């Protein structure tokens, strides 16, 4: 069986993380993307079909390598997001991670963007032979928006990278100087971006309301936090001195920062899965997150939940979670280990095989 995959997003976070983990495990026969992006994975697939084009929009449809891919004769094409090739006629499985753009259209910059995503999601759900999604929550959303038959959708949970493990205090010592982190403070960590649905502003409000906030520091990790110019609410809320902008970090530093933190906080209004929740738990770090969308599925009975629209409740839950007993870390690690990339990849192979064998 020859499975092809569109791997153009491999260098990104989120979907890119999935592609990086799936490629060596699913062992796709054919990979679409840029040779330079896939150099480290060349032993994991048989052939590369060059495809260098940005995602979303008409250009990727016109530049999709239809003829070159047809010559490779894949049994199934895996599209790891909603942007399916409109003119492809072979069998196809599509992973839809979330429907954020449709559930929170008010956060989109232009109405035309909403029209685009409405069309492409609807086309993807109609055209795909099988739809894969990360959570039962997103599966319900797809059924609600597009009336897709339930049997056409398979939930394939994501996994946790092997780099996310519990570390010793000695392994973390360098972080204090590297990121200017003060000692003897309670450390909160947020990993992500500044997209509106991530709801960082409410987390900032919650920090400002905490009675013991002077004893806390909020570490912000992600591309959006390379500089302080975009943190326009910190001075207004009086938490500038409580916030540390770590910016983009490598995977080793990320795992170590999770370990160093006393609590990981995810205030999102909506998540298709919420991978950082598992990453933090795999490091033995307690988690406080929203009680919405897929997050209760991922966090199970091991996370502390709050209403993401209520800063006062969020502050109270965070304060309570900071007192979480250290011995609970083993339970968090065991829970995170239930989600792994081997299971995820094997499920993709099984679904691709079923589709390939269908008449």
C-alpha positions in Angstrom: 0.0 0.0 0.0 1.3 3.4 -1.0 0.2 6.3 1.2 1.1 9.9 0.1 1.0 12.9 2.4 1.1 16.7 1.9 3.9 17.7 4.3 4.3 21.4 3.4 3.5 22.4 7.0 6.2 20.3 8.6 8.2 23.2 9.9 5.3 24.8 11.7 4.0 24.2 15.2 0.7 22.5 15.8 0.0 20.6 12.5 3.7 20.6 11.8 4.3 18.7 15.0 1.9 16.1 13.9 3.5 15.7 10.5 7.0 15.4 12.0 5.8 12.7 14.3 3.7 10.8 11.7 6.3 10.7 8.9 8.8 8.2 10.5 6.0 6.1 12.0 3.4 5.9 9.2 6.3 5.6 6.7 4.5 7.3 3.9 5.7 6.1 0.5 5.3 9.5 -1.1 5.8 12.9 0.5 4.8 16.3 -1.0 6.8 19.3 0.1 10.2 21.1 0.0 13.3 19.0 -0.2 15.1 21.2 2.3 12.3 20.9 4.9 12.3 17.1 4.5 16.0 16.4 4.5 16.0 15.0 8.0 13.3 12.5 7.1 14.6 11.2 3.7 15.0 7.7 5.1 11.4 7.6 6.2 9.8 7.7 2.7 10.4 6.4 -0.7 9.9 9.4 -3.0 9.6 13.1 -2.8 7.2 15.1 -5.0 8.3 18.7 -4.9 5.6 21.1 -3.8 6.7 24.6 -2.8 3.6 26.8 -2.3 2.0 28.6 0.6 -1.1 27.2 2.2 -4.7 28.5 1.8 -5.9 30.2 -1.3 -6.1 29.6 -5.0 -2.4 29.3 -5.7 -1.9 26.0 -3.9 -4.8 24.6 -6.0 -3.2 25.6 -9.2 0.3 24.5 -8.2 -0.7 21.2 -6.7 1.4 18.5 -8.4 -1.6 16.6 -9.8 0.3 14.9 -12.7 3.5 14.1 -10.8 1.5 12.5 -8.0 -0.7 10.6 -10.4 2.5 9.0 -11.9 3.5 7.8 -8.4 0.1 5.9 -8.2 -0.6 6.3 -4.5 -3.4 4.2 -3.1 -4.4 6.9 -0.6 -3.5 10.6 -0.2 -3.4 12.0 3.4 -4.1 15.7 3.7 -3.2 16.7 7.3 -5.4 19.8 7.3 -8.6 21.0 5.6 -6.9 22.5 2.5 -7.6 19.6 0.2 -6.7 19.7 -3.5 -9.9 20.4 -5.3 -9.1 18.6 -8.5 -7.5 15.5 -7.1 -9.5 12.3 -8.1 -7.8 9.6 -6.1 -8.8 8.2 -2.7 -8.1 10.6 0.1 -8.2 10.8 3.9 -8.3 14.2 5.5 -7.4 15.2 9.1 -9.5 18.1 10.4 -8.0 19.3 13.7 -10.6 21.9 14.7 -13.2 24.3 13.4 -12.0 27.4 15.2 -12.6 29.6 12.2 -16.3 28.6 12.0 -17.0 28.6 15.7 -15.3 32.0 16.3 -15.8 33.8 13.0 -15.6 37.2 14.8 -11.9 36.6 15.1 -11.2 36.4 11.4 -9.8 39.6 9.7 -12.2 39.6 6.7 -15.5 38.1 5.8 -13.9 36.7 2.7 -11.7 34.5 4.9 -14.8 33.0 6.6 -16.3 32.3 3.1 -13.1 30.5 2.1 -13.0 28.3 5.2 -16.7 27.5 5.0 -16.2 26.3 1.5 -13.0 24.4 2.0 -14.2 22.7 5.2 -17.5 21.7 3.5 -15.7 20.5 0.4 -13.2 18.5 2.5 -15.9 16.7 4.5 -17.8 15.9 1.3 -14.7 14.9 -0.8 -12.7 12.8 1.8 -13.2 9.1 1.8 -12.6 9.2 5.5 -12.2 12.1 7.9 -9.7 11.9 10.8 -10.0 14.3 13.8 -8.1 14.7 17.1 -11.0 14.6 19.5 -14.6 13.7 20.0 -15.3 17.4 20.5 -14.2 18.2 16.9 -16.0 15.2 15.6 -19.2 16.6 17.1 -18.5 20.0 15.6 -18.0 18.5 12.1 -21.3 16.6 12.4 -23.1 19.8 13.7 -21.8 22.1 11.0 -21.9 19.7 8.0 -24.2 16.9 8.9 -21.4 14.5 8.1 -22.3 10.8 8.7 -20.8 9.8 12.0 -19.3 6.6 10.6 -17.3 8.7 8.1 -15.3 10.3 11.0 -12.6 8.5 13.1 -11.1 10.1 16.2 -7.3 9.7 16.1 -5.8 11.3 19.3 -2.4 12.8 19.1 0.6 11.8 21.2 3.5 13.3 23.2 7.0 13.7 22.0 9.7 11.6 23.8 11.5 14.8 24.8 8.8 15.6 27.3 9.9 13.8 30.4 10.5 14.6 34.1 13.9 16.2 34.6 16.1 16.7 37.7 16.5 20.1 39.3 20.2 20.1 38.1 19.1 19.8 34.5 17.0 23.0 34.9 19.5 25.2 36.6 20.6 27.1 33.5 17.1 28.3 32.7 17.1 30.9 35.5 20.0 32.9 33.9 19.0 32.1 30.2 15.5 33.5 30.6 16.0 35.9 33.5 13.7 33.9 35.8 13.8 34.9 39.5 14.2 32.1 42.0 11.8 31.4 44.9 8.7 32.4 42.8 5.7 30.4 41.7 6.1 29.9 38.0 3.2 29.8 35.6 3.8 28.9 31.9 1.8 29.5 28.8 2.8 28.0 25.5 1.2 29.2 22.3 0.4 32.3 20.3 -1.6 35.5 20.4 -4.6 34.4 18.3 -7.8 35.8 19.9 -9.3 32.3 20.7 -6.2 31.6 22.8 -7.7 34.1 25.3 -4.4 35.3 26.7 -6.0 38.6 27.8 -8.2 36.9 30.3 -5.2 35.0 31.7 -3.5 38.3 32.2 -6.6 39.7 34.0 -6.6 36.6 36.2 -3.0 37.1 37.1 -3.7 40.7 38.0 -6.5 39.6 40.3 -4.6 37.0 42.2 -3.9 38.1 45.9 -0.5 36.4 45.8 0.5 37.6 42.3 3.7 39.3 43.5 4.9 35.8 44.4 4.2 34.6 40.8 5.8 35.0 37.4 4.0 34.2 34.1 6.4 32.8 31.4 5.1 33.3 27.9 6.6 30.9 25.3 6.0 31.2 21.6 6.9 33.3 18.5 4.5 36.1 19.5 6.6 36.8 22.7 10.0 37.4 21.1 9.6 41.1 22.0 7.6 43.1 24.5 6.0 45.5 22.0 2.9 43.3 21.6 2.2 42.9 25.3 0.0 46.0 25.3 -2.0 45.0 28.4 0.7 44.2 30.8 1.4 47.8 31.9 -2.3 48.6 32.0 -2.9 45.6 34.3 0.2 46.3 36.4 1.8 42.9 35.7 4.7 43.9 33.5 7.1 43.0 36.3 5.4 39.6 36.7 5.7 38.6 33.0 8.6 36.9 31.3 8.7 36.8 27.5 10.7 33.7 26.6 9.9 33.9 22.9 10.7 31.0 20.5 12.6 28.2 22.3 14.0 24.9 21.1 12.3 21.6 22.1 14.9 20.9 24.9 14.3 24.3 26.5 10.5 23.9 26.1 10.5 20.5 27.9 12.8 22.0 30.6 10.6 25.1 31.0 7.6 22.8 31.5 9.6 21.0 34.2 10.6 24.2 35.9 7.1 25.6 36.0 4.8 25.0 39.0 1.7 25.2 36.7 0.9 25.1 33.0 -2.1 27.3 32.1 -4.1 27.1 28.9 -7.0 29.6 28.9 -8.2 28.9 25.3 -11.8 29.4 24.3 -11.5 26.5 21.9 -9.0 23.8 21.1 -9.1 20.9 18.7 -6.9 18.9 21.0 -4.6 21.0 23.3 -1.3 19.2 22.9 0.6 21.4 25.4 -1.7 20.0 28.1 -0.2 16.5 27.6 3.3 17.9 27.1 3.1 19.6 30.5 1.7 16.5 32.2 4.3 14.3 30.6 6.9 16.4 32.5 4.9 15.9 35.7 3.7 19.5 35.8 0.1 20.3 37.0 -2.3 21.8 34.5 -5.0 24.4 34.8 -7.1 24.9 31.6 -10.5 25.8 30.2 -13.4 23.5 30.6 -14.4 23.9 26.9 -14.1 22.0 23.7 -11.6 19.1 23.7 -9.7 20.0 26.8 -11.6 17.9 29.3 -11.1 14.9 27.0 -7.3 15.5 27.0 -6.9 16.5 30.6 -9.3 14.0 32.0 -9.6 13.9 35.8 -6.1 15.2 36.1 -6.4 18.9 35.2 -7.8 21.8 37.1 -10.6 23.4 35.1 -12.1 26.9 34.9 -14.5 28.9 32.8 -12.3 30.8 30.3 -14.6 33.8 30.2 -14.4 34.4 34.0 -11.1 35.9 35.1 -12.1 35.8 38.7 -12.8 32.0 38.6 -9.6 31.5 36.6 -7.6 33.3 39.2 -9.1 31.2 42.0 -8.4 27.9 40.2 -4.9 28.9 39.3 -4.2 29.8 43.0 -5.6 26.5 44.1 -3.7 24.5 41.5 -0.4 26.1 42.6 -0.8 24.2 45.8 -1.1 20.9 44.0 1.0 18.2 45.7 4.2 17.2 44.1 3.5 13.5 44.5 0.6 13.9 42.0 3.1 14.3 39.2 3.4 10.5 38.7 -0.3 10.3 38.0 0.0 13.1 35.5 2.9 11.3 33.7 0.9 8.1 33.6 -2.1 9.8 32.1 0.0 11.5 29.4 1.6 8.3 28.5 -1.8 6.9 27.4 -1.5 9.2 24.4 1.4 8.3 22.1 2.4 8.8 18.5 2.7 5.1 17.8 -1.0 4.6 18.5 -1.9 7.7 16.4 0.2 6.6 13.5 -1.1 3.0 13.5 -4.6 4.3 13.4 -3.8 6.3 10.3 -2.3 3.2 8.6 -5.5 1.2 9.5 -7.8 3.8 8.1 -5.7 4.2 5.0 -5.8 0.5 4.4 -9.6 0.4 4.8 -10.0 3.2 2.3 -7.6 1.6 -0.2 -9.5 -1.7 -0.1 -12.9 0.0 -0.6 -14.5 -0.4 -4.0 
